C-alpha cells in the first residue's frame, strides 16, 4: 500500500464512493477482473482501479491516482489519442 506517498487518502476515496463511475473494464486482467473508476471528492477528480474477487465476495483497491491531463480528455472519462 502506497497511500502514504500519494495525495489521495483512504478517507478521500471512501468519501467519494457515491460518485464512482466505471470508465474502463479489464475482465481478463492477470489475477482478477478489474475496473477503472472515475471519482470526485474535495473538488478533485481521481481514478481508482479495483479488482473484483467474486468468490471471496470483496473488492480490492489496486491503485488510486490523479489522472494526467495529457493522457485524458477534459472530463477524465476517456483517454486522449497518442500523439
C-alpha positions as CSV (number, residue, x, y, z in Angstrom):
1,X,0.0,0.0,0.0
2,X,1.4,3.4,-1.0
3,X,-1.4,5.7,0.2
4,X,1.2,7.5,2.3
5,X,3.2,8.7,-0.7
6,X,0.2,9.8,-2.9
7,X,-2.0,12.8,-2.5
8,X,-5.1,10.6,-2.1
9,X,-6.1,9.3,1.3
10,X,-8.2,6.3,2.2
11,X,-10.8,8.7,3.6
12,X,-10.9,10.7,0.4
13,X,-11.6,7.5,-1.6
14,X,-14.3,6.4,0.8
15,X,-16.0,9.8,0.8
16,X,-16.2,9.7,-3.0
17,X,-18.0,6.3,-3.2
18,X,-21.3,7.9,-4.3
19,X,-19.5,9.5,-7.3
20,X,-17.9,6.3,-8.5
21,X,-18.3,5.8,-12.3
22,X,-16.8,2.8,-14.1
23,X,-15.0,4.1,-17.2
24,X,-13.0,1.1,-18.3
25,X,-13.2,-2.7,-17.6
26,X,-10.5,-5.3,-17.8
27,X,-12.3,-8.6,-17.5
28,X,-9.2,-10.6,-18.4
29,X,-6.8,-8.9,-16.0
30,X,-4.0,-11.1,-14.8
31,X,-5.4,-12.1,-11.4
32,X,-8.9,-10.8,-11.0
33,X,-11.3,-8.9,-13.3
34,X,-10.7,-5.2,-12.7
35,X,-12.3,-1.8,-13.4
36,X,-11.1,1.7,-13.7
37,X,-13.3,4.0,-11.7
38,X,-13.6,7.8,-12.0
39,X,-14.4,9.6,-8.7
40,X,-14.6,13.1,-7.3
41,X,-14.0,14.3,-3.8
42,X,-12.8,17.5,-2.2
43,X,-13.0,19.2,-5.6
44,X,-10.5,16.7,-7.1
45,X,-11.1,14.1,-9.8
46,X,-9.2,10.9,-9.5
47,X,-9.1,7.3,-10.7
48,X,-9.3,4.2,-8.7
49,X,-8.5,0.8,-10.1
50,X,-10.4,-2.0,-8.3
51,X,-10.2,-5.8,-8.6
52,X,-13.3,-7.8,-8.0
53,X,-13.0,-11.1,-6.1
54,X,-16.4,-12.6,-6.6
55,X,-15.6,-15.9,-4.9
56,X,-14.3,-14.1,-1.9
57,X,-17.1,-11.5,-2.0
58,X,-14.9,-8.5,-1.9
59,X,-13.4,-5.7,-3.9
60,X,-9.7,-4.7,-3.7
61,X,-8.2,-1.4,-4.4
62,X,-5.3,-1.9,-6.8
63,X,-4.2,1.8,-7.2
64,X,-5.6,5.3,-6.9
65,X,-4.1,8.3,-8.7
66,X,-4.7,11.8,-10.1
67,X,-5.0,11.3,-13.8
68,X,-2.5,13.0,-16.1
69,X,-4.4,15.7,-18.1
70,X,-2.1,15.0,-21.1
71,X,-3.4,11.4,-21.2
72,X,-7.1,12.0,-20.5
73,X,-9.8,14.2,-22.0
74,X,-11.0,17.1,-20.0
75,X,-13.7,15.1,-18.1
76,X,-11.1,12.3,-17.2
77,X,-13.5,9.7,-18.6
78,X,-11.8,8.9,-21.9
79,X,-8.1,8.7,-22.9
80,X,-6.7,11.1,-25.4
81,X,-5.2,9.7,-28.5
82,X,-1.5,9.2,-28.5
83,X,0.3,12.0,-30.3
